[in-house]
C-alpha cells in the first residue's frame, strides 16, 4: 500500500490562482425537445477548492501546514471557497478581495460517470495593481516563517 508522505515538518506558502470547482451530478434519461442536447436531472452538487486552493488542500491532506494567498471576488463563490477551505486543518487562508473580478468558478456537469459540460465563470486579465501589491506584501511577510514557496499559476491573472 502506498501511503501519502508526511509533510508535518513542512511549512509552505502557496500563491496563485484560486478557484472553486463545482461538480453537478445527475442522470440523463432523455434529449431535450427544444434542441438535440441531453437533459440532466440533478441529483447532487459538490464543491471543492480548485487551482492553488487544491494544491493547498493536498499539502494539508499530507499534514503539511500551508498558507494560501490569492484573489477572490466579493461574491458568493468567494464565500463558498472560504467555507470549503475552513474544513481543512493546517490551512491558513489569506484571501485578497478584488471586487472588480469574480471568484473563479469551474462547474462540471456529470452524468453516468461522464462529464457532459464544463462552464467557467472567470476573469483572465491581470489583477489590479492594488491586489498585486497586497499579494506580494503578504507573501514576503509569510516567507519569513515558511520553508517552501509554491507558485500555482493557471494563467488567470494572479501571477503577473
Protein Blocks (a to p, Z undefined) as FASTA:
>chain_A
ZZdddfklpccddddddddddddddddfbdcfkbccdddddfbdcdddehjllmmmmmmm
nopacdddddddddfklmmmmmmmmmpghiacdddddfkbccdddddddeehiafbdcdd
ddfbdcdfklmmmmmmmmmmmmmmcfbdcdddehnopaZZ
